[in-house]
């Protein structure tokens, strides 16, 4: 497991959860998982993908999560993917970078994946909602409390798909040792603002780290910031880290001109392309990594590959985005 940052002599080291929260304040890298043409894990290609990104400015690696097709990995594959991410993140120039691994399904499997992540050296967990079953707020409370008690790692809650966290429940879970963050993938900003306020009222500032987890999070980043959520996950970083970092720097610095140029010229066309296919939040990202020069293979079923016309459009969007990094497009030239 990667150590937390050193502290001055005579100063108590922060708790693991606090240390992880502090280290996740920046651009977050969600790698794809590489598969060979035989359908198995391709660890050399996966490591190549990791090495090409860990020095490009990200502050953490979220391995075997949604973009990494966690839902398609068996436990042995999962352990190998997380272990490789930990090893490559340890070699980062500004590292070792922390590694957060996905976990999910029902209680027994979630705890099994969590133990595998801990044994592989991960620093934390991104906890996907329970699969299919819906026991309401009390069921969620019991599920995440048990997971946090057993995991031995800091846990970030993930609100997405059909699961909705009432604000009071998040405030309750914020008191559970090792629950350190909340990621939203539903896009209900009123609910997000109520959650942030409920946790603050109960525990004060800093009880949880909050993350915007929308598929193209940069487009909603200004709105999430207004709701109290500044951090976000960047799918684009996996295949266009230069563009993703340029937007992140502009967003954090308040450079609205640069941010708007990239939102309109790169992220909006990317989201429009993403909306043309089911599962494109993953398969289009993976296609982008291949276009950028690393053969990470296809997605696994039930996801499907984009057709050639969509791949051509993705290449055009990336080219236009990189052209914007040099300055505004000439008048009359559309991105």
WORAZI-V508102 format. One record per residue. N is the residue number from 1. OMEGA is omega in whole degrees, -180 to 180 (none if undefined). NEAR is the number of other ideal C-beta (glycine too) atoms within 10 Angstrom. Layout:
N&OMEGA&NEAR, N&OMEGA&NEAR
This chain:
1&-179&18, 2&-179&20, 3&174&10, 4&178&17, 5&179&10, 6&179&8, 7&-180&11, 8&178&5, 9&180&5, 10&179&5, 11&-180&8, 12&177&6, 13&178&12, 14&175&14, 15&-178&14, 16&180&17, 17&178&21, 18&179&15, 19&180&21, 20&178&25, 21&-178&21, 22&-175&14, 23&-179&19, 24&-179&23, 25&-178&13, 26&-179&15, 27&-174&23, 28&-176&26, 29&177&29, 30&-177&26, 31&168&28, 32&175&26, 33&-177&31, 34&174&26, 35&175&21, 36&180&15, 37&175&9, 38&178&7, 39&-179&12, 40&177&11, 41&176&20, 42&-175&19, 43&177&16, 44&178&11, 45&178&20, 46&179&25, 47&177&17, 48&177&18, 49&179&28, 50&-178&26, 51&-179&13, 52&-174&17, 53&-172&25, 54&179&24, 55&-176&14, 56&174&15, 57&179&18, 58&-179&26, 59&-179&17, 60&177&24, 61&176&30, 62&-172&29, 63&177&31, 64&175&33, 65&-176&26, 66&178&23, 67&179&25, 68&176&28, 69&175&21, 70&-176&22, 71&-179&17, 72&-176&18, 73&171&20, 74&-174&8, 75&180&12, 76&177&10, 77&179&17, 78&-179&25, 79&-180&19, 80&-180&18, 81&-180&27, 82&-180&27, 83&178&20, 84&179&24, 85&178&30, 86&-179&24, 87&-180&15, 88&178&25, 89&179&25, 90&-178&14, 91&-179&14, 92&-178&19, 93&178&8, 94&-174&10, 95&7&15, 96&176&19, 97&175&26, 98&178&26, 99&175&29, 100&-177&29, 101&177&31, 102&169&30, 103&-177&28, 104&-173&21, 105&178&18, 106&-173&12, 107&-176&15, 108&-180&8, 109&179&14, 110&180&25, 111&178&17, 112&177&15, 113&179&27, 114&178&24, 115&178&17, 116&178&20, 117&179&32, 118&-180&19, 119&179&13, 120&176&22, 121&-180&18, 122&-180&30, 123&-178&27, 124&-177&29, 125&168&31, 126&-170&27, 127&176&24, 128&179&24, 129&174&22, 130&-174&20, 131&173&12, 132&-173&8, 133&179&11, 134&179&11, 135&179&11, 136&-177&10, 137&-179&14, 138&176&9, 139&177&12, 140&179&23, 141&-178&16, 142&-178&12, 143&-175&18, 144&176&24, 145&179&17, 146&179&14, 147&-179&25, 148&-179&23, 149&-175&13, 150&-167&16, 151&-175&23, 152&179&15, 153&173&24, 154&-174&26, 155&172&27, 156&177&25, 157&-178&29, 158&176&25, 159&-178&21, 160&177&16, 161&-174&11, 162&-176&8, 163&180&15, 164&-180&16, 165&172&23, 166&-178&15, 167&-179&18, 168&178&14, 169&178&19, 170&177&27, 171&176&20, 172&-177&19, 173&177&20, 174&178&20, 175&-179&12, 176&177&17, 177&177&12, 178&168&20, 179&-166&25, 180&-176&26, 181&180&25, 182&180&24, 183&-179&26, 184&176&27, 185&180&20, 186&178&16, 187&176&16, 188&-172&13, 189&175&16, 190&178&8, 191&179&18, 192&-180&24, 193&178&16, 194&178&16, 195&179&28, 196&-180&20, 197&-179&14, 198&179&18, 199&179&25, 200&-180&16, 201&-176&10, 202&-169&15, 203&-175&13, 204&-180&8, 205&172&9, 206&-180&11, 207&178&18, 208&166&24, 209&-177&22, 210&-176&22, 211&171&24, 212&-177&25, 213&177&28, 214&-173&22, 215&173&21, 216&-166&22, 217&-178&23, 218&-178&27, 219&-179&16, 220&-176&20, 221&179&24, 222&180&13, 223&177&14, 224&178&23, 225&178&15, 226&178&11, 227&178&21, 228&-178&15, 229&-177&25, 230&-175&16, 231&180&22, 232&174&24, 233&-175&24, 234&175&24, 235&-178&27, 236&-179&24, 237&-177&26, 238&-177&25, 239&177&25, 240&-174&26, 241&180&20, 242&178&15, 243&-179&25, 244&180&26, 245&179&19, 246&178&22, 247&-178&28, 248&178&22, 249&180&14, 250&-180&18, 251&-179&21, 252&-177&15, 253&-176&10, 254&178&7, 255&-174&14, 256&180&12, 257&179&9, 258&-179&18, 259&-179&22, 260&179&12, 261&-180&21, 262&177&24, 263&-177&20, 264&-173&14, 265&-179&20, 266&-171&28, 267&179&23, 268&175&16, 269&179&19, 270&179&27, 271&178&19, 272&176&12, 273&179&19, 274&-177&20, 275&-179&12, 276&-177&13, 277&174&16, 278&179&10, 279&-178&14, 280&175&22, 281&176&19, 282&-171&22, 283&178&22, 284&176&24, 285&-180&27, 286&175&27, 287&178&22, 288&177&23, 289&178&24, 290&178&19, 291&-179&15, 292&170&17, 293&178&10, 294&-178&21, 295&-180&13, 296&175&25, 297&-178&22, 298&169&16, 299&175&22, 300&172&15, 301&15&8, 302&175&9, 303&-180&18, 304&-178&13, 305&174&16, 306&177&22, 307&-177&11, 308&-179&8, 309&179&9, 310&175&18, 311&177&17, 312&179&12, 313&177&18, 314&178&23, 315&178&14, 316&-178&13, 317&180&24, 318&178&21, 319&179&12, 320&179&17, 321&180&24, 322&176&14, 323&180&16, 324&-180&20, 325&179&16, 326&-180&7, 327&-179&9, 328&175&12, 329&177&15, 330&-179&7, 331&178&5, 332&179&5, 333&-179&9, 334&177&7, 335&none&17
